[in-house]
């Protein structure tokens, strides 16, 4: 049960961290294993396409243990991107369900300005989730620790819910709130995530990097579609399954460019944009939902507001070669 897992961490972690190392400690193992599994289960149908991870620290104990829910299209690590996370206060008295950010990558890039950047990005997240934000609190997160990571988590907090351990709500309420937060997380990705580059005109149209105008919904779907295609693991697996020859025109980079072109091809996500729906986890089959295309064919298939399907592109290539 989710409630039991949260209570166990809150009660046992403050004592456990007095010991020398978290490595191999039962509490640390519980957070990484069974507790993370309970969070995954509590997501219900939303668990498809999402991954849950827990941490009590790597060797040294963390000031603040956490259980994070990650969308692999956004991040596979709590060190970067944005995600939903349970953060436990250092004294074990409070638990925070937070839409937060990977602070390590931000601190590595921006150094002393890191918290200002995190606060700015948290503001952008709230702005893009204005109607979701009303279901949660936009309070100032306090974790009761002066540690760098804890303070960075406080700065990265966009919105969430604060629980006092002594009055932790019943299981069904915890699950309902978690699922509402997961839907907000998925909606944020659909709405551009932390990317500030949407150019929204007065009439609601959006202009992409190629100067193509489309509705805001179409632009959001297209952004998610491209994010799927640029997923490194999906791209590598598509090459393994579908090979390195363009499935539209038959172009082979290695044949044309020799060693320079060896191993190069681009992955294309075949699902129609209309199937990308805000708030719904994205899952895909590499075998059935991807093709590999040369750069030219990939560009052409995306050139219109409604990308061509693969068969139609092949037909256009055949007709053009007559």
Number of C-alpha atoms within 10 A of each C-alpha: 14 21 20 13 17 21 17 16 22 22 14 12 24 19 12 18 20 10 11 11 15 21 15 9 15 11 20 26 16 18 24 20 15 13 26 23 20 18 26 22 16 21 23 13 12 19 18 14 15 19 17 23 21 24 21 26 18 11 13 13 20 19 23 24 25 25 25 25 28 23 24 15 20 19 17 18 16 24 14 15 21 31 24 26 26 24 25 26 24 22 16 22 17 21 23 21 24 27 25 29 28 20 26 17 15 20 19 10 10 13 12 10 11 20 20 14 18 25 19 14 23 21 18 18 27 19 14 19 19 12 11 18 18 11 15 18 14 16 12 12 23 17 23 17 14 11 12 12 17 23 17 23 24 22 24 28 29 30 28 25 19 19 16 13 17 9 8 16 13 11 13 13 12 17 20 14 17 23 18 17 26 26 18 24 27 23 21 23 24 23 22 18 22 18 11 9 10 15 14 15 12 7 7 11 17 21 17 16 10 7 8 13 18 19 16 18 17 17 23 23 23 23 19 23 19 14 15 23 20 16 15 13 12 20 21 14 15 26 20 12 13 17 15 24 21 22 18 22 15 11 18 20 20 16 12 11 10 10 11 11 14 14 14 19 24 22 29 25 23 19 14 15 18 11 10 18 16 20 17 17 19 19 12 14 10 21 12 11 14 23 23 25 26 22 15 12 22 22 12 12 19 15 13 12 14 14 17 17 13 18 11 12 18 16 12 12 14 12 9 8 7 5
